[in-house]
Structure formats: C-alpha cells, structure tokens
Amino acid sequence: MKPLLHAHFIEVPTPLGTMTLASTPAGLAGAWFLDQRDPPSAEERRTWQAGEAEPVLQAGRQWLHAYFAGEAPHWSGPLDLSRGTAFQQAVWHALLEIPHGRTSRYGAIAERIGRPAAVRAAGAAIGANPVSLIVPCHRVVGADGSLTGYAGGLPRKVALLALESPNRPLV
C-alpha cells in the first residue's frame, strides 16, 4: 500500500484498545488498533503531524464514541481510500453497504463488485482495509457463517459483532 502522505493523526482510547485515526486533505484515511496486524510503519508515522484540530479526525473520534456507546452512527465525512488499488477501493466501498448489525460473506462482496470468481482477492482486500470499523470489514464472515480472520484479532471481531447485534449467534 502506498504511504500516507501529508497526514495528521490522533489516538483515541476505545473499550477494545487504542486506535489511531489518520487523515489527509482528502478525508479520513486510516483507523487502526495500535496492536493490529500490518499497521502503518513507524517510519511512515514519523512523517505525520498531530491533528487534534483536524475536523475529520474530531468527527472520527465522535463516531467511535457513539459506536462504542452502542449506537449505529453513520459516517458522513469524506473518506480517502486512494492508497488502495482500484480493486481494493471497490471492495472497501462494498463494505460500506453492509448495515450495522448485519454480516456478509466474502463471496457476496466479490459478487457485489462484479467479480464473483475473485473471492480470495476480495478477502485479501478486506484484510487490507485501512479504515477499520468505519469501513466495516469486521462484518464479513466465512461462507458457512463462521468467524474468520480480522486484522484487529478474532477476539475483537467477536466483540464488535456482539456490540452491534447482541442476539446474533456467533458460530
């Protein structure tokens, strides 16, 4: 993935661990748990500036607070998903269509973007999602409904799905 240039960032404590939010002039470009798989490199982060005054980062903080309070907030701010390939961007936009409290399957995402045979590639793109939670990659499950990988860790995925739909049986 291309490095995030001209970025600002903040760190936001959540019940599941601290998250880093990053923005560019084009919009919110990142939301990562500090200990998740494949976060931005230390070298890349050294180029970022503190962003407490950045409106899109403040909106991200408010979104996270509402989300962890059990609400189903809608992200209406700009997203900068330009670091991904055209295929990845299509997958990430498809993830935005999964409603709060619902899940989808990898195959359904591949079909939604018109590439039904690209299930594994869709899975890889989902795993590379740079804007966790707001672009809800945690809502994607295996073909049989089983909980599969999540860059933030499977226990977090379980917790996020339980937060969104407390009555959902977790396979």
N, C-alpha and C positions, 0 to 999 in steps of 0.2 A: 504494500500500500504506500502511496506517495506520502511524504512527510507533511505534517500540518504546519503551514507557514502563516505568519502574521497572526498567531493565535493568542488569545487571552484564556485564562483558566481560573477556576475556583475549586475548592474542595468542599464537599457537602457531606456531613455525617448523616447516615441513614441507619435504621434498625438492622440492616444486613451488612453494614460496613461502609466505610467512607468511599464516596465516589468523587471522581474528578470530572468536572464538566469543562469542555473547551469550546471556544467559538472562534470563528473567523469573521471578516467583514460580511460574508455571505450568510451567516447563520450559525446555529448550534451544530458543531462538527464532531463532538465526542462526548460520551458519557461512559465512564469505565469504573468498575470497582478497583480499588488500589491493588488488590491481590489476584485479579483475574488473569486468565491466560492471554498472552500477547497484548499487554498494554503498550502504550507509546513508550519508546525507549527513553532512557534518562537523557541521552544526547538530544533527542528531539524536544523533550520537555524543557531543557535548559534555554531554548530559544523562545519560550512562551513568556508572556507577561501576566502579572496579577490582574485579575479582571473584576474585582468587586463592583466596579461602577458600570460594567457592561450590561445593558438591559436584557439581552438574550440570555445571559448567564443568570441574572436575577430571576427571569421567567423560568429557567430550568430549575433553579432552587425551589421556587414556589410550586412548580409541577411536582417535584419529588416529595415535598412536604405533603401536598394534597394526596398523592398516590399512596404514600405510606400511612396516611390517616384513613385509608380505606375508600377514598373517593375514586372516581373514574375520570380523571382530568383529561381534557382534550388538548393536545399540543397545537397551538395555532401560530406559533412563531416560525421564523424561517429555519430550515434545515440546510446544512451544507454537506451533502453526501458526495461531493465531487472527487474525493480521494479514491473512490472505487471505480472499477471498470463499468462500462455500460450495463453488462450483465448483472454485476453486483448491485448497481443502483436500481435496476428493475426489480430485483429480489427484495431489496430493502423497502422500496415503495409498496410492494405487495404485502409486506409485513404490516405496514401501516393500516391495511384494510382489515386486519384481524381484530374483532371487537374485544373490548375489555371483558374478562371473564370467560372467554371462549378460546378454543385452540384450533389449530390447523395442522395439517400434515405436510411433510416435505414434498410429497408428490403433488399435493394440491397447490403448493406455491409454484412449483415448476409448471404446472398446467396454467395457472393464473397468468404467468408471464409468456405463455405461448411456446414453452419449451418442455413438453411433457416427458421427454426422454432424459432431460438434464437434472434428474433428482439429486444425484451426488453433487453435481456442481452447485445446485441450489443450496444444498446442505453446507457446502464449503462457504458460500457467500453469506449464508445466515450466520455461520460461525465467525465470520469476519466483520459482522455488523459493528460499526464504530459508535453507535448511539444506543447503548443498552437501555432497556425499559421503555424509553420514548418511542423507539423503533423496536416493537415488542418481539424480539427473537425468542424470548422465553416461552412464548405461546405456541411454539411449533413442537409437535410430538411425533413419535415414530408411526409407521403405517398401522401398527396394531394398537396405537394409543399409548404406548409405553413412553416413559420419560427418557429422552436421550440427551446427549451432550449439551452443555451450556458453558460458555467461556467463563462465566462467573462461578461455576461449580454447580453440580447437580443438587446439593442441599439448598442453594439459593433458588434454583429453578422451582423446586418443590415449594419453598416458602412463598415465592412470588405467585405461583398458581393458586396456592391456598389463600393468599391475601385477596386475590381477585375473585375467587369463586370458592368460598369455604365449604360448600357442599359437593364439590367435584370429587369424585373418587379418583385417587391417584393410583395408577397401575404400577 
